Amino acid sequence: MKTLILTLSLMGTSVSYAADCTLDQTQEKVLRAVIAIESLNGGGKPLTTELHSYSSKASTWGVVLSYSGVQNIWTVITSEDGCQIKAVYRCYAN
């Protein structure tokens, strides 16, 4: 069931358009994808969210969701035009 919900939520964020997506559209898709997966993992509403684009890779984003005393860090890879989410990874500290 979680896989089905995850698939449906990512499908909603990865619709292709004829033209490149704007930066605002890409940022919204990245945040929606991470928050959808986080909520499936039992996470509540984060107190703050931070979104960072890695300058060396325009299609790679870092997302930090902050809760009370806890930070969850995610990496999101988008298509070159920013219209599709290709992968979402959670980063764990060693």
Contacts in CASP RR format, 6 or more apart in sequence:
PFRMAT RR
TARGET T0000
AUTHOR 0000-0000-0000
METHOD contacts of the structure
MODEL  1
MKTLILTLSLMGTSVSYAADCTLDQTQEKVLRAVIAIESLNGGGKPLTTE
LHSYSSKASTWGVVLSYSGVQNIWTVITSEDGCQIKAVYRCYAN
2 40 0 8 1.000
5 40 0 8 1.000
6 36 0 8 1.000
6 37 0 8 1.000
6 40 0 8 1.000
9 32 0 8 1.000
9 33 0 8 1.000
9 36 0 8 1.000
9 37 0 8 1.000
9 40 0 8 1.000
10 33 0 8 1.000
10 36 0 8 1.000
10 85 0 8 1.000
10 88 0 8 1.000
13 29 0 8 1.000
13 32 0 8 1.000
13 33 0 8 1.000
13 36 0 8 1.000
13 85 0 8 1.000
14 29 0 8 1.000
14 83 0 8 1.000
14 84 0 8 1.000
14 85 0 8 1.000
15 83 0 8 1.000
15 84 0 8 1.000
16 83 0 8 1.000
16 84 0 8 1.000
17 83 0 8 1.000
20 81 0 8 1.000
20 82 0 8 1.000
20 83 0 8 1.000
21 29 0 8 1.000
21 81 0 8 1.000
21 82 0 8 1.000
21 83 0 8 1.000
25 82 0 8 1.000
25 83 0 8 1.000
26 78 0 8 1.000
26 82 0 8 1.000
26 83 0 8 1.000
27 51 0 8 1.000
27 61 0 8 1.000
29 78 0 8 1.000
29 82 0 8 1.000
29 83 0 8 1.000
29 85 0 8 1.000
30 51 0 8 1.000
30 61 0 8 1.000
30 62 0 8 1.000
30 63 0 8 1.000
30 76 0 8 1.000
30 78 0 8 1.000
30 85 0 8 1.000
31 49 0 8 1.000
31 51 0 8 1.000
31 63 0 8 1.000
33 76 0 8 1.000
33 85 0 8 1.000
33 88 0 8 1.000
34 63 0 8 1.000
34 65 0 8 1.000
34 74 0 8 1.000
34 76 0 8 1.000
34 88 0 8 1.000
35 46 0 8 1.000
35 49 0 8 1.000
35 65 0 8 1.000
37 74 0 8 1.000
37 88 0 8 1.000
37 90 0 8 1.000
38 44 0 8 1.000
38 46 0 8 1.000
38 65 0 8 1.000
38 72 0 8 1.000
38 74 0 8 1.000
43 67 0 8 1.000
44 67 0 8 1.000
46 65 0 8 1.000
46 66 0 8 1.000
46 67 0 8 1.000
46 72 0 8 1.000
47 66 0 8 1.000
47 67 0 8 1.000
47 68 0 8 1.000
48 65 0 8 1.000
48 66 0 8 1.000
49 63 0 8 1.000
49 64 0 8 1.000
49 65 0 8 1.000
49 66 0 8 1.000
50 63 0 8 1.000
50 64 0 8 1.000
50 66 0 8 1.000
51 61 0 8 1.000
51 62 0 8 1.000
51 63 0 8 1.000
52 61 0 8 1.000
52 62 0 8 1.000
52 63 0 8 1.000
52 64 0 8 1.000
53 60 0 8 1.000
53 61 0 8 1.000
53 62 0 8 1.000
54 60 0 8 1.000
54 61 0 8 1.000
54 62 0 8 1.000
58 80 0 8 1.000
59 77 0 8 1.000
59 78 0 8 1.000
59 79 0 8 1.000
59 80 0 8 1.000
59 82 0 8 1.000
59 86 0 8 1.000
60 75 0 8 1.000
60 76 0 8 1.000
60 77 0 8 1.000
60 78 0 8 1.000
61 75 0 8 1.000
61 76 0 8 1.000
61 77 0 8 1.000
61 78 0 8 1.000
62 73 0 8 1.000
62 74 0 8 1.000
62 75 0 8 1.000
62 76 0 8 1.000
63 73 0 8 1.000
63 74 0 8 1.000
63 75 0 8 1.000
63 76 0 8 1.000
64 71 0 8 1.000
64 72 0 8 1.000
64 73 0 8 1.000
64 74 0 8 1.000
65 71 0 8 1.000
65 72 0 8 1.000
65 73 0 8 1.000
65 74 0 8 1.000
72 90 0 8 1.000
73 90 0 8 1.000
73 91 0 8 1.000
74 88 0 8 1.000
74 89 0 8 1.000
74 90 0 8 1.000
74 91 0 8 1.000
75 88 0 8 1.000
75 89 0 8 1.000
75 91 0 8 1.000
76 85 0 8 1.000
76 87 0 8 1.000
76 88 0 8 1.000
76 89 0 8 1.000
77 85 0 8 1.000
77 86 0 8 1.000
77 87 0 8 1.000
77 88 0 8 1.000
77 89 0 8 1.000
78 84 0 8 1.000
78 85 0 8 1.000
78 86 0 8 1.000
79 86 0 8 1.000
END
